[in-house]
């Protein structure tokens, strides 16, 4: 599985919120703390908002905050919200993308690898991850 830079930045954003218990955080704070360029951050936060991971708060002390308990958000959910489903080989996502999927002896290996990676990513919630650093 390949993780895009955008998905990596989204993971950093959610991790920031999981580690910091303040009522809200603004783009400058998150950018500085997690080394995410501000130019990417607004769009990423909008996508995280649309996926239901963060809330946007207006006003003088406004900003962003987690919309869910960090223990109820896992790595796979954030990655898929930002970049969609991915795997080490496209046929593991959509077997119709390869005419050999039904007869290919390697196809089941790609499926097994995808399932193993997804399983591990599901186990990693942001409450747990926030305690590591």
C-alpha positions in Angstrom: 0.0 0.0 0.0 1.3 3.4 -0.9 0.4 6.3 1.4 0.2 9.6 -0.4 1.7 12.8 1.1 -1.8 14.2 1.5 -2.9 11.1 3.5 0.3 11.4 5.6 -0.5 15.0 6.4 -4.1 14.1 7.3 -2.8 11.5 9.7 -0.6 14.1 11.3 -3.6 16.5 11.7 -5.7 13.9 13.4 -2.7 12.9 15.6 -2.3 16.5 16.6 -5.9 16.7 17.7 -5.6 13.4 19.6 -2.5 14.7 21.5 -3.8 18.2 22.3 -6.8 18.6 24.4 -7.5 22.3 23.8 -11.0 23.3 22.7 -9.8 24.1 19.1 -6.7 24.5 17.0 -6.1 26.8 14.1 -4.3 26.1 10.9 -1.1 27.9 12.0 -0.8 25.9 15.2 -1.3 22.6 13.4 1.0 23.5 10.5 3.8 24.5 12.9 3.5 21.5 15.3 3.1 18.8 12.7 5.3 20.2 9.9 2.4 20.3 7.4 2.5 23.1 4.8 -0.4 25.6 5.3 -1.1 25.5 1.6 -2.2 21.8 2.0 -3.7 22.1 5.4 -6.9 24.0 4.6 -7.9 21.5 2.0 -7.0 18.5 4.1 -9.0 19.8 7.0 -12.0 20.4 4.7 -11.8 16.7 3.6 -11.4 15.6 7.2 -14.5 17.7 8.0 -16.5 16.2 5.1 -15.5 12.7 6.3 -16.8 13.5 9.8 -13.4 13.4 11.6 -13.2 17.1 12.6 -15.5 19.9 13.4 -15.1 23.5 12.3 -15.7 26.1 15.0 -16.4 29.7 14.0 -15.7 32.8 16.0 -12.9 34.5 17.9 -11.6 31.3 19.5 -12.6 29.2 16.5 -10.6 26.6 14.6 -10.9 22.9 14.3 -11.3 20.0 16.7 -11.9 16.3 16.6 -15.5 15.4 16.0 -15.0 11.8 17.4 -13.2 10.2 20.2 -9.6 9.5 19.0 -10.1 5.9 20.2 -12.8 5.6 17.6 -10.7 6.7 14.6 -8.2 4.4 13.1 -5.5 4.8 10.5 -7.3 3.0 7.7 -10.3 5.2 8.0 -8.3 8.4 7.6 -6.2 7.0 4.8 -9.3 5.9 2.9 -11.1 9.2 3.5 -8.2 11.0 1.8 -6.9 8.7 -0.9 -9.5 6.0 -1.2 -8.8 2.3 -1.2 -5.3 1.3 -2.3 -3.2 -1.8 -2.4 0.1 -3.1 -3.6 -1.5 -4.0 -6.9 -4.6 -2.6 -8.5 -6.1 -6.0 -9.1 -6.4 -6.4 -5.3 -8.7 -3.4 -5.2 -10.6 -4.2 -8.5 -10.0 -7.5 -10.1 -11.7 -6.3 -13.2 -8.7 -4.0 -13.8 -6.7 -7.1 -14.9 -8.0 -9.7 -17.3 -5.8 -12.4 -15.7 -7.1 -12.0 -12.1 -9.2 -15.1 -12.2 -6.3 -17.3 -13.4 -3.3 -15.5 -12.0 -1.5 -17.4 -9.3 -0.2 -14.2 -7.7 -3.6 -12.5 -7.5 -4.5 -14.3 -4.2 -1.2 -13.1 -2.7 -2.0 -9.5 -3.5 -5.4 -9.9 -1.9 -3.8 -11.5 1.2 -1.3 -8.6 1.5 -4.0 -6.0 1.2 -6.2 -7.6 3.8 -3.3 -8.0 6.2 -2.3 -4.3 5.8 -5.9 -3.1 6.2 -6.3 -5.3 9.3 -3.2 -3.8 10.9 -4.2 -0.2 10.1 -7.7 -0.8 11.6 -6.0 -1.8 14.9 -4.1 1.5 15.2 -6.5 4.1 16.7 -5.4 7.6 17.4 -5.8 7.4 21.2 -3.2 4.6 21.1 -0.9 6.4 18.6 -1.0 9.7 20.6 0.7 8.0 23.5 3.8 6.9 21.5 5.4 10.3 21.0 
